Amino acid sequence: GGIVRDLLLDIHPPSSLSNWRYLGSALAASVLVFYLHTVVSKLNREILVLDALGMGLFATTGATIAIEAGAQPLAAALIGATSAIGGGILRDVLVNEVPLLLHRDLYAIPALLGSAVLVAARELGFGQNIALVLGTVLATGLRLLALWRGWSLPQARVPRED
């Protein structure tokens, strides 16, 4: 998601490829999960909570980076949401799964709302840290609330054939 964000913002090379710490932390997490997959596979609820937090953080930090790169407010909000969901979409496509975005889960909408709140707060003169907290709490909270309550997007009605 961050690479897609950086390409949209014409940031070259992408941030995640210009610092060895990003690749190192991803590699370390991958190795850890590879060897501890039996333990990790039992932590479904915890992983969903951490994923919701990560989604909220990626949405708001992505929007912040877009604003700092000179993007207009609407573009910054959309780029923030893309930062949050882009990586997961690419991952799912690469492993031949239907992307989470195409399921009925509330995932992209919380990401978009969180990044939009960050952009609106920044436009209203709120400090960067307060805007980050507001957007992240909204995005993460809405995602967690949707998981807890079983909320999902409506499904299109299939016309009856008479």
C-alpha positions as CSV (number, residue, x, y, z in Angstrom):
1,G,0.0,0.0,0.0
2,G,2.8,2.4,0.8
3,I,4.5,1.6,-2.5
4,V,1.3,2.4,-4.4
5,R,1.0,5.6,-2.4
6,D,4.5,6.7,-3.2
7,L,4.1,5.9,-6.9
8,L,0.9,8.0,-7.0
9,L,2.8,10.8,-5.3
10,D,5.8,10.5,-7.5
11,I,8.1,9.7,-4.6
12,H,11.1,7.8,-5.9
13,P,12.4,5.4,-4.7
14,P,9.4,4.4,-2.6
15,S,10.0,4.9,1.1
16,S,9.7,1.2,1.9
17,L,12.5,0.4,-0.6
18,S,14.8,3.2,0.5
19,N,15.3,2.1,4.1
20,W,16.6,-1.3,5.1
21,R,14.5,-1.2,8.3
22,Y,11.2,-1.6,6.4
23,L,12.4,-4.7,4.5
24,G,14.1,-6.0,7.7
25,S,11.0,-5.8,9.8
26,A,8.8,-7.4,7.1
27,L,11.3,-10.2,6.7
28,A,11.6,-10.7,10.5
29,A,7.8,-10.9,10.8
30,S,7.6,-13.3,7.9
31,V,10.2,-15.6,9.4
32,L,8.5,-15.4,12.8
33,V,5.1,-16.4,11.4
34,F,6.7,-19.1,9.3
35,Y,8.2,-20.8,12.3
36,L,5.3,-20.1,14.7
37,H,2.4,-20.6,12.3
38,T,0.7,-23.1,14.6
39,V,0.6,-20.5,17.4
40,V,-0.2,-17.6,15.1
41,S,-3.1,-19.4,13.5
42,K,-4.8,-19.6,16.9
43,L,-4.7,-15.8,17.4
44,N,-7.4,-14.9,14.8
45,R,-9.1,-12.4,17.0
46,E,-5.9,-10.7,18.1
47,I,-4.7,-10.6,14.4
48,L,-8.0,-8.9,13.4
49,V,-7.6,-6.3,16.1
50,L,-4.0,-5.6,15.1
51,D,-5.0,-5.5,11.4
52,A,-7.7,-2.9,12.2
53,L,-5.2,-0.8,14.0
54,G,-2.7,-1.1,11.2
55,M,-5.4,-0.2,8.7
56,G,-6.2,3.0,10.7
57,L,-2.6,3.9,11.0
58,F,-1.8,3.3,7.3
59,A,-4.9,5.3,6.2
60,T,-3.9,8.4,8.3
61,T,-0.2,8.3,7.8
62,G,-0.8,7.8,4.1
63,A,-3.0,10.8,4.0
64,T,-0.4,12.8,6.0
65,I,2.3,11.9,3.6
66,A,0.1,12.9,0.7
67,I,-0.7,16.3,2.2
68,E,3.0,16.8,2.9
69,A,3.8,15.9,-0.8
70,G,1.4,18.6,-1.9
71,A,-1.8,16.6,-2.7
72,Q,-5.1,18.3,-2.6
73,P,-7.5,17.3,0.2
74,L,-9.6,14.9,-1.8
75,A,-6.6,13.3,-3.3
76,A,-4.9,13.0,0.1
77,A,-7.9,11.2,1.5
78,L,-8.1,8.8,-1.4
79,I,-4.4,8.2,-1.3
80,G,-4.6,7.6,2.5
81,A,-7.3,4.9,1.9
82,T,-5.2,3.4,-0.9
83,S,-2.3,3.2,1.5
84,A,-4.4,1.2,3.9
85,I,-6.0,-1.2,1.5
86,G,-3.6,-1.4,-1.5
87,G,-1.1,-3.8,0.0
88,G,-3.8,-6.3,1.0
89,I,-5.3,-6.2,-2.4
90,L,-1.9,-6.9,-4.1
91,R,-1.2,-9.7,-1.6
92,D,-4.6,-11.3,-2.2
93,V,-4.3,-11.1,-6.0
94,L,-0.8,-12.6,-5.8
95,V,-2.0,-15.6,-3.8
96,N,-5.1,-16.0,-6.0
97,E,-7.6,-15.0,-3.4
98,V,-10.6,-12.7,-3.7
99,P,-9.4,-9.4,-2.3
100,L,-10.9,-8.4,1.1
101,L,-12.1,-5.2,-0.6
102,L,-14.4,-7.3,-2.7
103,H,-15.9,-9.1,0.2
104,R,-18.8,-7.4,2.1
105,D,-16.6,-6.5,5.1
106,L,-16.4,-2.9,6.2
107,Y,-12.7,-2.3,5.5
108,A,-12.3,0.3,2.8
109,I,-15.0,2.6,4.2
110,P,-13.4,2.9,7.6
111,A,-10.0,3.5,5.9
112,L,-11.5,6.3,3.7
113,L,-13.4,7.9,6.6
114,G,-10.3,7.8,8.8
115,S,-8.1,9.5,6.2
116,A,-10.9,12.0,5.4
117,V,-11.2,12.9,9.1
118,L,-7.4,13.4,9.2
119,V,-7.6,15.7,6.1
120,A,-10.6,17.6,7.4
121,A,-8.9,18.1,10.8
122,R,-5.7,19.4,9.1
123,E,-7.8,21.7,6.9
124,L,-9.5,23.0,10.0
125,G,-6.2,23.9,11.6
126,F,-5.8,20.9,14.0
127,G,-2.3,19.9,14.8
128,Q,-0.9,16.9,13.0
129,N,-0.8,14.7,16.1
130,I,-4.4,15.4,17.0
131,A,-5.5,14.8,13.4
132,L,-3.7,11.5,13.3
133,V,-5.3,10.3,16.5
134,L,-8.8,11.4,15.4
135,G,-8.5,9.7,12.0
136,T,-6.9,6.5,13.4
137,V,-9.3,6.1,16.2
138,L,-12.3,6.6,13.9
139,A,-11.0,4.1,11.2
140,T,-9.8,1.5,13.7
141,G,-12.9,1.9,15.9
142,L,-15.3,1.6,13.0
143,R,-13.6,-1.5,11.7
144,L,-13.6,-3.1,15.2
145,L,-17.2,-2.2,15.8
146,A,-18.1,-3.7,12.4
147,L,-16.3,-6.9,13.3
148,W,-17.8,-7.1,16.8
149,R,-21.4,-6.4,15.6
150,G,-21.1,-8.4,12.4
151,W,-21.8,-5.4,10.1
152,S,-21.2,-5.7,6.5
153,L,-22.1,-3.9,3.3
154,P,-25.4,-4.7,1.6
155,Q,-25.4,-7.2,-1.1
156,A,-26.9,-6.4,-4.5
157,R,-30.2,-8.0,-5.1
158,V,-30.4,-10.6,-7.8
159,P,-33.5,-10.0,-10.0
160,R,-36.0,-12.8,-9.9
161,E,-36.6,-14.6,-13.1
162,D,-40.4,-15.2,-13.4
